[in-house]
């Protein structure tokens, strides 16, 4: 979409809110298998692909056709293209730090790799942060560090299980049902636990992430935020995402989507 | 077993094996007397009263633990992959009919799932639906099956060979009209209405001639100029008033009334642009099935700003109400209240919440909500959530236990907000929106929600007291229908992929099977050659169980 004016973007956003947000959510990420703000699209790549989907829907999927004019559909596409930038948003309270220092703190004093993976190294208890610079705004990253319980995303929640012998298992919650819990522990072990076979289990309201303000100075936190902003590995949005995975919280343990179905799939039926 | 008896059994089995499965025509008298032929499941709700109660007795609380998978019918092209297989199957004399999404009828041997024939309607590309390309099932009369299509048609096919007999357009798909419900046959008419409440349609209930597909009568759920109730719509707002019909009605032959729940007004979340009560949206209407004339109505949510469609099944039961026999309607509404109405007159008898309700401070003596919270542009967090305390998920009433079983969403909430949206034909016409902690339409494959975001349950309501007798809690919510049986069983499922049997009196789990897909349809039970089956769609397939 060339020559997009601010007015086009505003109108595109208005139409998006009226016609699309009921299913896709105001941030574009309400559907479990679709993130319109990820910067890449599973069902098409060119503006024309996307415009056709907005106008004609995706037959065989819940995505219906619309009655939008070509111009308005193009404005919606322009708005969708702007979503990643909108998400990153402006820096709020933390001053700009040194990403290089941040990297050292992340691995050293902050001990962040104990629970988080970056670039294939680290622990599994917290969300994988390899793409956090793409998927989270700066203010969200700041808040995750200094007030980790304020906004726990789906996929970032822990489960704590106390076994009958009194030992405790803490893991990241992958799935649950009436009878069982599925977790991954910090070492990457997949655990499926019968609720009836344990003394107690809990999905704590508070994050198990320590408040880094207790161990790092404000300038050090700023450094880490700056470092996390640089983590922009492409978000896996292959057709494999459709099959499930851990939802919006981060890549699936042991598999990064993208390869479960042949590329293209039903997308070819879009037009 | 003696030799003589064994020979007799063999002869009977042989006769049954070679007997033609499609037998005599199914007259409306057969449908009226469906309780006399419990081996069949002849209508969407199993009977015209909507109870989803079976008098088959082979499967009992004592032996239900021995239920085993008998067969699976997988969806395959031209049907579409789905997470919401919503159709209730029909069974006639050993043949099971189902609809795979969006509009593919499949006739199978109800004993083993072998396919006799498939009829695939290819919907027009202009079809548009708010919430998925779904179908909830079929109606049958004589040798015909009737199906609504997502591109706004009612069609008839021959149930012997799946031949298309006629197609009647009932609404324009490019304007958002779709037919997702299972039609209802009453006497010599097929009754349906259109979905499309999120597209600003003008809703109606209409009856068609089963032989020709010609429209016989039409009742406007949004009264047109000159019709009673038109003055409950400010200005021109009636033109885009919604009032969709997307679940199947019920019928009382003694009163000669057919009952239908009516969907939300349009636009969904902005009541200011349509000041007034907005009849007959979010209401139940009682119509004369011969003429379509309105006999009475009861509106659950006047000037609805929460998308609280009253598209639940109006279940008809005969009870002793405060010392005297009374023909009542049991209605668990999306808005969180369980209502008991006199179904002859529409008189409000009682309304009690079956979930946390904060959108209103309560109901007055006539059942009208008091102190309703107004939705505004900033947004307001209320309970139940936008998907409702229940929805189109079929409830069940057991005359044996006297309990009404409600598939419920509990402790869920939404932030509701309004907005001024222009009406553009064929585009969503919402007038705002609502947040969903719990996915309303497209659940993730995994559930990582904390408990405080709400849970699902099957609740056993005592309609005589308005109290919950027991509650079977699930971690995830459920879109399941419920089946109850004369032996004291309740069958249901959920999003977790379990299909299970509960003790109808206590809610204890007596049996469960993991079938790996979301249960979004109503279970049925039927019998062939003396063997009772229980069948449920889940995910992309139909699963059928029987005792070994």
Interface residues (C-beta under 8 A of the other chain):
Chain A: X17 X18 X19 X21 X22 X23 X26 X30 X31 X32 X33 X56 X57 X59 X60 X61 X62 X64 X65 X66 X67 X68 X152 X154 X155 X157 X173 X174 X175 X176 X177 X178 X182 X203 X205 X243 X244 X245 X246 X247 X249
Chain B: X80 X81 X125 X126 X127 X128 X129 X130 X131 X132 X133 X174 X198 X419 X421 X424 X425 X426 X427 X428 X430 X433 X436 X439 X441 X442 X443 X444 X445 X446 X447 X448 X449 X450 X451 X452 X473 X474 X475 X476 X494 X496 X497 X498
